[in-house]
Amino acid sequence: MVLALSLIFWLSLLLVAHTYVLFPLLLDQLAQGRRQNADIYAPGAADLPAVDILLAAHNEESVIEEKVRSTFQTSYPLDRVRLLVGSDNSSDQTNSLLEKLSRQYPQLHFQAYHQRTGKPTVIENLARHATAPVLVLTDANVFFASDTLYHLVKHFHNPAIGLVGGNILNPEHRAEGISGQEKAYLERENQIKFQEGVVWGAMMGAFGGCFAVRRSCYHPAPAAFLVDDFYITLAVLRDGLQAINELEAVCYEDVSDRLKEEFRRKARISAGNFQNLREFRSLLSPRYGGVAFALWSHKVLRWYTPLLLLLLLAVTLGLVALQAGWLYQLALAGQLALPLLLLADVLLKRMGRHSRLLRFVTHFYSMNAALLLGYWRYLRGIKTTVWQPTQRFQQAK
C-alpha cells in the first residue's frame, strides 16, 4: 500500500511540476537558436491580402469608440480592411455609437441582433459575410497599435501557416487587485505560445482578443461551444497547418482587477476548454508529435491540476497515516499551510497592505478553483453560451 501511494504521490507531483515548471524550461532550451517564420510579406507590399476584422459586442459603450478608432488608425492599406461588428442585443449606447462611427468610417459594417445568441454564433454570422482571404478576430476591449494588422497578416505569405496570434499587453495594473498577477500570467503565456510556434508551429490556443486566421481554413466553433478561439486554433492544427504567435503584433487589453470577475471568466473558459478537449482528443495521439506534446504539457495537465492537487493531498494523508516517513509529513504540512496564505492575504488587504507574493498564491489557488468549477459545469452540461463582458478598469473608475 505504501509503495502504491508513494508512486501516485510522486507521479502527481511530477505532472504538476511538468506543466508549470519543467515544460517552460524545456521550451526555453528547444527554442534557443531557432527563428520565427521568415517567409513574410514585406511592409507596404503590393500584394498584401485583404482583411476582414470580426467583432462580437455586447454592452461595450465604454470601449467601442476607442476600439473602432484604434482599428482604423493603422499602417495597413485601408482599402484592404473591413471591420464587421455584430452587436449581440446590446441594451446600452453601443448600437448608437456604432451607427455614428459607421458614417465616419465606410469600412465599418454594423449589424444589430435583437436576441442574445452568444459570441460563437455572432462571429459565425459575421464570417458568412466575410470575403477577404484573412480574418482577424478581436474583442471590443483590445486596442490595436498602428502596425498590429501588418504583423498579424505578414506571415500568411507562407502557405504552411494557418493562424497567427497577437501579443496582448496589459498596460495598467494596481497593487490592491489581481491585475498585476494577470499581467505576469499573460506575459508568460505569450512567451510560451511564441516558443511553441517557433519549435513546432503549434501555438496552443490564440488569445481570443486578437488573432488572424486564413478564411480557407477557418472552422467556426459550434454554437454550443463556449471558447471559440481555442476551437479555431486546434482546428487549424488538425488540418495540418501551423499556428504561431507574433510578438510584434502588439495590442492592448484593459483587464479586470477584481478576483470575482476573473474567477467567473476563467470558470467559463474552463468549461469551454473541456468541450474542446472532447472534440480534439485525437490530437493527443503521439502521431501528432509536437502538437500532442504541447497540448498535453501546456493545456491538459494544467486543466487537471486541481484534481491532481486534491489527489496529492489525499495520498499524502494516507501516507502520513501509514507512517511512511518524515518527508510525507513535511509535504502534508506544506499542503495545509499554503492555503492559509490566502487568509493572510485577505487580512493584509483589509489593513490596506498588499503583498505581491501572497497575491500570487491567492491568484494560483483561486484560478485552480475556477478550473475545478468549470470542469464540474462541463460534466453537468453547458446550459448557455451567452456571456457578460468582464468589468474592467474603465467601468470601475
C-alpha positions, 0 to 999 in steps of 0.5 A: 500500500505504501509503495502504491501511494508513494508512486501516485504521490510522486507521479502527481507531483511530477505532472504538476511540476511538468506543466508549470515548471519543467515544460517552460524550461524545456521550451526555453532550451528547444527554442534557443537558436531557432527563428520565427517564420521568415517567409513574410510579406514585406511592409507596404507590399503590393500584394498584401491580402485583404482583411476582414476584422470580426467583432462580437459586442455586447454592452461595450459603450465604454470601449467601442469608440476607442476600439473602432478608432484604434482599428482604423488608425493603422499602417495597413492599406485601408482599402484592404480592411473591413471591420464587421461588428455584430452587436449581440442585443446590446441594451446600452449606447453601443448600437448608437455609437456604432451607427455614428462611427459607421458614417465616419468610417465606410469600412465599418459594417454594423449589424444589430441582433435583437436576441442574445445568441452568444459570441460563437454564433455572432462571429459565425454570422459575421464570417458568412459575410466575410470575403477577404482571404484573412480574418482577424478576430478581436474583442471590443476591449483590445486596442490595436497599435498602428502596425498590429494588422501588418504583423498579424497578416505578414506571415500568411505569405507562407502557405504552411501557416494557418493562424497567427496570434497577437501579443496582448499587453496589459498596460495598467495594473494596481497593487490592491487587485489581481491585475498585476498577477494577470499581467505576469500570467499573460506575459508568460503565456505569450512567451510560451505560445511564441516558443511553441510556434517557433519549435513546432508551429503549434501555438496552443490556443490564440488569445481570443482578443486578437488573432488572424486566421486564413478564411480557407481554413477557418472552422467556426466553433459550434454554437454550443461551444463556449471558447471559440478561439481555442476551437479555431486554433486546434482546428487549424492544427488538425488540418495540418497547418501551423499556428504561431504567435507574433510578438510584434503584433502588439495590442492592448487589453484593459483587464479586470482587477477584481478576483470575482470577475476573473474567477467567473471568466476563467470558470467559463473558459474552463468549461469551454476548454473541456468541450474542446478537449472532447472534440480534439482528443485525437490530437493527443495521439503521439502521431501528432508529435509536437502538437500532442506534446504541447497540448498535453504539457501546456493545456491538459495537465494544467486543466487537471491540476486541481484534481491532481492537487486534491489527489496529492493531498489525499495520498499524502494523508494516507501516507502520513497515516501509514507512517511512511516517513518524515518527508510525507509529513513535511509535504502534508504540512506544506499542503495545509499551510499554503492555503492559509496564505490566502487568509493572510492575504485577505487580512493584509488587504483589509489593513490596506497592505498588499503583498505581491507574493501572497497575491500570487498564491491567492491568484494560483489557488483561486484560478485552480478553483475556477478550473475545478468549477468549470470542469464540474459545469462541463460534466453537468452540461453547458446550459448557455453560451451567452456571456457578460463582458468582464468589468474592467478598469474603465467601468470601475473608475 
